[in-house]
Amino acid sequence: MRSSFWQACNAARAAARCVLRALSCSKRAGVRPSPSKSDSAVTLVFSGSGLLLSYYAGVFQYIYDNFDLSNVRICGISGGTTAALTLAFKAPAARVLELGMRMREMMMSRWLLCYLMSHDEMAEVLVREMRLMGISDKDAANVNALGHVRYGVTTFDGAGGVAPQHRLVALAGTIRDGIFQMLSSMCILPFFRCPGDIGIGRWAFDGGFSALYPMPADADPDRTVRVCPFPFVPADVQPESFSRMHFVDVACPTSVARQVELFQQGYEMAARHRSAFLAKGMVPLVQLRGTLMSHLADIEDTAILRSSKRPRRSKSVTAAPRCLVSQQRGSVRRSSSHGADARSRVPLEKGFSTRAVHSGRSRALAAFAALEQGVGLW
């Protein structure tokens, strides 16, 4: 039974490769601008990733540890924009993973989980965390001046009618504007409540709707490294086969421990493709900036991972105070016997049922937990 399933997966993978190759060939059939001979920079492009951001964190951490990035252009699309952003600012792996876990906690604490999120709400958290990492607007301005970091977004331009167009935008000169560009490149409804904004007066959506990779027009194919977390997409650096992450982690916000595993898998996958990076012209470092073991030790020392390993109190020993849920039209208020814990919930849209929201959220959380624990057979 399991062997037949994997045979079907491999057949689907082969068919998808053929279709994608045909699409890429058809796009190259027209006149393509020749790459600039004076520009000898290697172009590093990251495709979309779904929720495999921790996996990508391992990939770009290996790249940063082992290669010189002074003459490398970095382009990202959708989830790949996180790789471009962290490589541009040289953010530590432990802090990047901790930031991802804090964003996960924020999403799981919302009434609608990861749906109908606000760009402003997410940008506020991301900007604050990046400033805590020591990244300032001056750093963003320096990266913007070099022009080595670009995002791919899908826009609806009036000049092109109603057809979506793929647009490459350079990283903005401030952290906040750069974060909004990143969120616009991964904007998919209904995860976000409204389209993104990249400052050109057009609606912006996930860049994966209009391109597989954010490929600059002057990119030399012989010096372009395509990185993808999926095995069925044409790429230079990618996993060799399907695994659990392609069925569960790609769509479900799994636990902190699982995110650390994904980081390790991404780092090891990139290490196995070292020859692909060298073949495209990337220059290896004489002295490594770090190793996988050193990063795992730093990650183990982060506060969020330590707190996730604390033993929980048994309900039989200490009973939690019961909450009195009062239903009011258009809003939900939750109170407990401790005044410090009493808090008001965000007003619900008119017509929403409080009981339905509670029940739906509980079922969603239970489904995430069941998927995470019940698919070990992958």
Secondary structure, DSSP 8 states (H G I E B T S, - for coil): -HHHHHHHHHHHHHHHHHHHHHHHHHHTTS------TT---EEEEE---TTTHHHHHHHHHHHHHHB--TTEEEEEETTHHHHHHHHHHT--HHHHHHHHHHHHHHHHTSTTTTSSB-HHHHHHHHHHHHHHTT--HHHHHHHHHHT-EEEEEEEE-GGGTTSEEEEEEE--SSHHHHHHHHHHHT--TTTBSS-B--SSSS-EEEGGGT-SS---TT--GGGEEEE-S-TTS--SB--SS--GGGTTTTTS---HHHHHHHHHHHHHHHHHTHHHHHHTT--B-SS-S--HHHHHHHHHTSHHHHHHTS----TTTS-----EEEEETTEEEEE-SSGGG-EE-----TT--HHHHHHHHHHHHHHHHHHHHH-TT-
